[in-house]
Amino acid sequence: MFRYTKEQKMHYTLRLAVAMCFIGHGAFGIITKPIWCNYFAVFGIGHDMAYRLMPIAGAVDIVMGIVMLAYPIRAIAGWLVIWGIITASLRPLSGEPFAEFIERAGNFGAPLALLLLSGGSVAKVSAWLRPINPNIAADAKTMARVTICLRVIGFLLLLGHGWLNIFEKKGLISQYAALGFANPVVVAHVVGTFEILAACTVLVRPMRPVLMIFLIWKAGSELFYPHWEIFEWVERGGSYGTILALWFAANKTGVLKKNASLPSNQFKHATLH
């Protein structure tokens, strides 16, 4: 009976996550989400032109997501890292809190982790035009790099959402009020504290049982947006995929051996156990 390797499970998880993220994001361009006008304004683009450009940008995102799902080309994954950083950066650049940027770390973190997992030389242009092979067995050094990437991205996305709760983001307060909580501000503070602690756990010692709890929490809590619930949930596929890929990489007690600690180690002796 055929069984997927750990690397294959991570590959397909991240690939689906990337597709979800950009298909969901593109859907908002097709819908012409009004708040996108603020992001176009960063480039000096007016209201009317923004509404004309939104469906085009959205269609490109959807096409990129579908291509990554069907035939993942390395160059497209690289572009999606850059595009994910740009779109996330537009939020603080347009006046929103910086937490809005780091909360979307999964948007650019999932394609980045997929590229790291694929390994191989990237010095030649031809290498970027080839599809990513899901059947490559990653060595210990590559797996250590991917795991650290996933830990940092998971930390950022949980920290960002927790931060927004602590600072009482209006949209989150409205969600809790709509769910029937009598004191939504207190709920936001409790949720924010939990998510910040979860972020630190993911960064310092991500254990499989704990990661599964965080995955269920993240995927479940994203269902309560008051508008466009399905699109909002799909767009955050990078967040779920990052945590699930880390779950595949982890074991019951932690991810890396002691000699493969965070950035100070140069991965020379890094292995998974």
KELO-757318 format. One record per residue (C-alpha): residue in three letters; x, y, z. Coordinates in steps of 0.2 Angstrom, whole numbers, plus 2048, in hexadecimal, padded with zeros to 3 digits. Layout:
ALAXYZ
...
REM end
This chain:
MET800800800
PHE8078117FB
ARG80A81D809
TYR80F82F807
THR82083580F
LYS82184381B
GLU82884E80E
GLN81A84A802
LYS80D84D80F
MET81585E812
HIS816862800
TYR80485F7FC
THR7FE86880C
LEU808877807
ARG8038767F5
LEU7F08767FA
ALA7F3884806
VAL7FB88F7F9
ALA7ED88B7ED
MET7DF88F7FA
CYS7E889F7FF
PHE7E98A77EE
ILE7D88A07E8
GLY7D08A77F7
HIS7D98B87F5
GLY7D58B97E3
ALA7C28B67E6
PHE7C28C67F0
GLY7C98CF7E1
ILE7BB8C87D6
ILE7AE8CD7E3
THR7B78DE7E4
LYS7B98DF7F7
PRO7B78F27FB
ILE7C68F2808
TRP7D18EE7F9
CYS7CF9007F4
ASN7DA905803
TYR7E88FA7FC
PHE7E89007EB
ALA7E89127F2
VAL7FA90E7F9
PHE7FF90E7E6
GLY7F591E7E3
ILE7E89157DA
GLY7D691C7DC
HIS7C69157E0
ASP7BF9127CF
MET7CF90B7C8
ALA7D18FF7D7
TYR7C08F87D3
ARG7C58F57C1
LEU7D68ED7C6
MET7CF8E27D5
PRO7C78D47C9
ILE7D78D37BF
ALA7E28D17CF
GLY7D68C57D5
ALA7D68BA7C5
VAL7E98BA7C5
ASP7E98B47D7
ILE7DD8A67D3
VAL7E68A07C4
MET7F68A07CE
GLY7EE8967DC
ILE7E78897CF
VAL7F88877C7
MET8008837D7
LEU7F38767DB
ALA7F486E7CA
TYR8068717C4
PRO81187A7D2
ILE81E8837C9
ARG82D88A7D4
ALA82C89B7CC
ILE81A89D7D0
ALA81D8987E2
GLY82B8A57E3
TRP8208B27DC
LEU8128AE7E9
VAL81E8B07F7
ILE8228C27F0
TRP80F8C67EC
GLY80A8BF7FD
ILE8168CB806
ILE8108DA7FB
THR7FE8D77FE
ALA8008D4811
SER80B8E4812
LEU7FE8EF80A
ARG7F38ED81A
PRO7FF8F6826
LEU804902817
SER7F2907816
GLY7F090B828
GLU7EC8FA830
PRO7F58F383F
PHE8068EA83B
ALA7FE8DA843
GLU7F38D9833
PHE8038D5829
ILE80A8C8834
GLU7F98C0836
ARG7FA8BC824
ALA80B8B4825
GLY8048A481E
ASN8008AC80E
PHE8138AE80A
GLY8198A1816
ALA81189280E
PRO8188947FD
LEU829898805
ALA82988880F
LEU82487F7FF
LEU8338867F6
LEU83F881804
LEU838870805
SER83A86D7F2
GLY84D8707F4
GLY8598707E5
SER86387E7DD
VAL85A88E7D9
ALA8698977D1
LYS8638937BF
VAL85489B7B7
SER84F88A7B0
ALA84D8837C2
TRP8408907C5
LEU83688A7B6
ARG8358787BB
PRO8278717C5
ILE82986D7D8
ASN82C85A7DA
PRO8228537E9
ASN82C8437E9
ILE83D84A7EE
ALA8438447FF
ALA849853809
ASP859851813
ALA85B856825
LYS862867821
THR85386B816
MET846864822
ALA84E86F830
ARG84C87E825
VAL83A87B820
THR836877832
ILE83D887839
CYS83489182B
LEU824889830
ARG82788C842
VAL82A89F83F
ILE81B8A1833
GLY81089883F
PHE8168A384D
LEU8138B3843
LEU8018AE83D
LEU7FB8A984E
LEU8048B8856
GLY7FC8C484A
HIS7EB8BE84D
GLY7ED8BE860
TRP7F48D085F
LEU7E48D5855
ASN7D98CE863
ILE7E38D6871
PHE7E18E7868
GLU7CF8E4865
LYS7CE8E4852
LYS7BC8EA84E
GLY7B98DB842
LEU7BD8CE850
ILE7B38D785D
SER7A48D7851
GLN7A78C484E
TYR7A68C0861
ALA7978CB863
ALA78E8C2855
LEU7928B285D
GLY7888B786C
PHE7968BB878
ALA7908C8885
ASN7A18D0887
PRO7AA8CE876
VAL7B98D987C
VAL7BD8CD88A
VAL7BC8BE87E
ALA7C88C7872
HIS7D58C9880
VAL7D38B7885
VAL7D48B1873
GLY7E38BC870
THR7ED8B687F
PHE7EA8A487A
GLU7F08A7868
ILE7FF8B086D
LEU8048A2879
ALA80089686B
ALA80C8A0860
CYS81A89E86C
THR81788C86E
VAL81888985B
LEU82889385B
VAL83188B86A
ARG82A87986B
PRO81D87485E
MET816863863
ARG80A859858
PRO7FB858864
VAL7FD86B868
LEU7FE86F856
MET7EF865852
ILE7E587085F
PHE7EC880857
LEU7E787A846
ILE7D587684B
TRP7D4886854
LYS7DA890845
ALA7D0887838
GLY7C0888843
SER7C289A849
GLU7C48A1837
LEU7B289B833
PHE7AA8A983C
TYR7AC8B8831
PRO79C8C182E
HIS79E8C381C
TRP7A58B880E
GLU7A88AA81B
ILE7AE89D80E
PHE7BA8A8805
GLU7C18AF815
TRP7C489D81B
VAL7CC89780B
GLU7D78A6809
ARG7DF8A181A
GLY7E4890813
GLY7F6895815
SER7F4896828
TYR7EC885829
GLY7F987D81D
THR807885827
ILE80287D837
LEU7FD86C82F
ALA80E86B826
LEU81786E836
TRP80C86183E
PHE812855831
ALA82485A835
ALA823859848
ASN82284B854
LYS81A849865
THR82785286F
GLY82D860863
VAL834862852
LEU847864852
LYS85585C85C
LYS85D868868
ASN86C86B85C
ALA86087284F
SER859880859
LEU852891851
PRO85C89C846
SER86D89D850
ASN87088B84A
GLN87688A838
PHE86D879835
LYS87E86F833
HIS87886283F
ALA86586483E
THR85B85483D
LEU84984F842
HIS84584284F
REM end
